[in-house]
Amino acid sequence: MASQGPTGILLLQLGTPDSPATGDVRRYLREFLSDPLVIDLPAPARWLLVNGIIAPFRAPKSAVQYASIWLDEGSPLLVHSKALRDALRSELGDGYRVELGMRYGRPRIQEALASLAAASVSRIVAVPLFPHDAQSSSGSAAARVRELHQAMGPAAPPLDVLGSFAVEDGFIRSVSHVLGPRLEAFGPDHVLFSYHGVPERHVRRADTTGAQCFASDDCCAAFSEKNAGCYRAQCYATTRAVTEQLGLDAAQVSTSFQSRLGRDPWIQPFTDFVLPELAETGVKRLAVLCPTFVADCLETVEEIGIRAREQWAACGGEALELVPCVNAEPVWVEALATRLRSA
């Protein structure tokens, strides 16, 4: 007979260092970048790259960047993710148990799974908090939770892993709810949707047709069955959906990609290249949002809110407004709760 226990909800996030200290950042970078779904080189080459170059030399710089955004309660990603977890617990009520697990760092996924099993949940619904499909984010999180769940043995509660939600109504409404009032208050000349970048080869692997990705300059101009699993196409689809939801002028909206690493080709256009191009066209007041992320983090608060703002000023821009992520906004909590109930 099936158990009648509560439904377990496992929120999956990327992760964060324990502190902005160089040692903690170095440990986090080693765990993160040693994932073969993140840096998909042969194991010996990946080990040498991560442990011989990236972790030793990048950690001190990254530590300074983390320190510039660190909150009294911890990293923004962890603070906002915990707030979302707590809000979902309240919204869903006694029939659910909600835990948070980080793909890298703490709280760990295995600890969250153990907590749910101890609560005698009837099943576990894992929710990768990544709106768009990418092997290095949602793919890695899903693979890891399945691996750890299998290790729990046959007595483990059944596991379901939800997919991406790039154009789901609840997510689009939530992003629009956060963006709309800020556009009205700020009065931008232009709105830039800046998404996290991925290597081109990761996108090509998701092309089941073998002939869709990068076949033309406008291969992501429409969203269809042919490119439904394409990260880049999903990002453009999110931009179009939010633009339509808010009735924005498409001529005053752009899409770009940030946070590239290494010399391999990454999807374009690059955010740091787009900024001077926009300034040259006469844009002075620029609003930037980062819908790749549902919680503000290093890539939003520091990379855009600090570094991109400084670059924008150097380009002659008047003001750059960073639009927050959906974080634990009530409209997002409600939308996610609705998605979980229907799951």
N, C-alpha and C positions, 0 to 999 in steps of 0.2 A: 504494500500500500504506500502511495506517495506521501512524503512528509507534508505536514501542514504548517511548517515553520514559516517565518518571514522570508521575504525575498531579499537576497543580498545584492547590494549595489557596490561595485568597485570602480571608483573614478581613477583613471590612469593619466598621469601627467609625465612630462619629460624628466624633470628633476632639477636639483639645485645643490650647490655646495652647502656644507653645514655652516660655514661662515665665510666672510670675505678674506680670511687669512690665506696667504699664498699656499701653504701646505694643504689646506682643505680644498682650495680651487684646483691644485695640481691633482689631488686624488680624484676629484670629480671629473676632470678632463680625461684622466687615464681610463676611468670606467666608461665614460660616455664614448670616447673616440676609439676605444678598443672593440666596440660593437661592430661585427662585420657587416651589419646592415647600415651602418653610418659611414664607415670608411671601408669600402668593399675591395680592398687589396688582398693579395695572398697574406696569410697570417704572419710570416717572418717580416715582410715589408711593412705591414701595418704596425707590428710591434716596434720596429726600428723608427718609423715615422712618429708614432705617438710618444714613445719613451725616450727617444734620442733627440727629437726636435721640438714637437709641439708642447708636450707637458713641461719640459724644463724652461723653454724660452717664452711660451705664451702665458704660462700661469701667472708670473708677476704682473704682466700688463692686464690680464683679465681680473686679477685680484683688485687692482686699482679701480677698474670699471665696476666691479661688484660693490666695492666700498662706497662708490659715489651714489648708489641707489639703495643701499641696505637700509631697512627700516628697523625700528626698535624691536619689533616682533620677529624679525628675520627677513629673508629674501622676499621681494614682492610676489614672486611666483608661488611660494609656499603660503604666504599670508592670504593671498586671494583664493588659492585652492582650498585651504582649510575653511575659509569663509563660505565658499560654495558648498563644501561638504556639510557644514553645520546648517546652512540654510536649507539644503535638500532634506536633511534629517527632519527638520521642522515641517517642511512642506509635504513630505511623503507620509509621515506619521508612523504609527507602531507596526504596520505591516511590512516595514522595510528596515534593513540595517545598512547604513551607508559608511563605507570606508574609503580612504585615499591611499593610493600607492604610487610611488615614483619609479619610473623605469630605471633611473640612475640616482643614487643618493637615498635619502630618507624622507618620509617613512617608506619602507621597502614593500614591494608587492607581496612578498611571501608572508610578511607580518600581517598585512591586510587580509590575505586569504585565510590565514590561521585564525584571525579574529572573527571572520565571518563564519568559518566552520564551527568555532566554539559557540557561536550564537545559534547553532542548529538551523541555519537557513535552509530553505527547501531547494533553492537554486541560486546561482550567482550570475548576475548580469554585469559584465565588464564594459566600461564605457571609455574608450580612448578619447581624451578631450582634444582631439585634433580634427578640425572641420574638414581637412583635405587629405586624401590618400597619399602617403609617401612611405617608402620602405624604411626610411630612417626615423620616422616618428610613429605614426599609427601602426605601420607594419611591424616594427620592432617591439612596440608595446604589446601588440596582440600576440606575437610569437612568444614573448617572454611569459605572459600570463598563462598561455596554454601549456607551456613547458612546466611551469611551477604547479599548475593545477594537475597535470598528469602525474607529477611526482608525489602528490598527496594520496594517490592510490585509489582503488575502486570505491572506497567509502566516501570520497569527496562529493559534495553537492554538484549537480550538473552545472556546466558552464556555458553561457552564451556570450559572444563578443559582438558588440554592436559596430556597425560600419561608420563611414564618414557622413557628414551632414552639411556639405558645402552649400547646398541650395534648399535645405529643409526650411519650411516656413517659419518655424519657431526661432531658428538661428538668425535668419534674415531679418525677422521682425525685431529681434533683440539688438542686433548690430545697428539697425536703423533707429531704434529707440534711443540708443546712446549717441549716435552720430547726429541725428536731426537737430536737437536743441543746441548742440555745440556749433553747428554750422550757422544757425540763426544768430547766435550770440557773437561768433567770431567774424562772420562775413567774409569768407575766403574768396579769392579769385579763382582758385582751383582746388580740387580734392584729389589726393594721391592715395591709392590703395597699395600699400607696400607689404608684400608677402615674403615669407622666408624662402630663400632660394634652395634649389637642389641641383645636383649634377644632371646634365642632359642625359647621361646614360641611364640614370634611374627612371627618367620619364620614358625613355625608349623601351625599357623593359616592360612597362605597363601597357604598351601598345600591342594588343592581341592581334591586330590586323597586320602588323609589321610594315604598314605603309601609310599610317596616319600622322604620326608625330614628326614635326618639322618638315613635312612634305611640301608645305607652302607657308607663306608669311601669315596667312589667316587661318591656320589649322585649328586655332582655339577660338575662332570668332563665333562659333556656334557649339552648343552642348548637345551631344547625341549619344546613341549607343556605341558609336565607333570610338569616341574619346571619353566615355563616362568614367573610366578608371585613371585618366590622365590627371596628374597633380596640377599641371599648368592650366589645362582646360577648366578644371574645377575652380581654380583661383579666378580666372576670368569670368566664370559663370557667377561666382559670388559678387564680383564687382558689378556685373550687369543687373543682378537681382536687387542689390541694395540701391543702385542708381534708379532703377525703375520704382522700387518701393517708395523712395523719397521724392520722386519726380525731378531728379537732378538733370541738368543739361549734360548729355554725354560728351559734348565737346569740351567741357570743363572738368572731366574726370579722366584719370590715367591709372594704369596698373604697372607695378614694377616689382623687383625682387631684390632682397637684401641678404647679407650675412654669408656670402660665398667664402669658400675655403680652398686654398690650393690653386693649382694652375690648370686643372682640367676644365673643359667648357661647362659652364653653369647656365641655367635658363635665364633669358634676358627679357626685357631691358633691366639693367641694374639701377637700383634706387640712387646710388651716389653719382651715376651718370645722368639720370633723369633730372635731378635737382638743378644743375646749371643750365640744362636745356630749357626747363620751365622758366628760369630766371631770364634767359635770353629772349623769351617770347613776351616778357613784360609782366609776368606773374609776380605779385608782391606779397600777397597774403595766401599762404598755403596751409591747408589742413591735411594731415596725414593720419591714416588709421592702418592697423595691422591685423586684418581678420584671420591670419594664420593662427593666431593665438587667442584663446578665450580668457587668459589671465595675463596681466601685465608682468613683464619680466625684463631681463637684461636687454633683449632684442628690441623691446619697445621703449622702455623708460630711458635706457642709456644710449642705445644705438641711434634711435630716432629722436628722443626727447632732449638729448644732449649733443651727440656728435652731428646728427643731421641738422639740428637747429643751428649749430655753429657753422656748418658748411653753407647753409642757406643764407645766413647773414654775410658770410664772405662772398657769396655770389651776388650780393646786393638785394637780397630779399628783405622785406620789411618785417614779417613775422611768420613763424611756423607754429601751428597748433597741433600738438599730439592728442589725438582722440583716444580716450582710454578703451581698453578691451571690455568685453561684457562682464568680466570678473564675477561678482556675486550679485549683479543687478537683479532686482525682483522679477523683471520680465524674463530674464534668462533662466533664473531658478524655476519659474513656472513652466517655461518652455521645455526645459530639460526634464522636469518632473513628469510632464505630459508624455514626453517621448518614452520615459522609463515605464510609466504605467501601461502604455500600449505595447511595450516590448514583451 
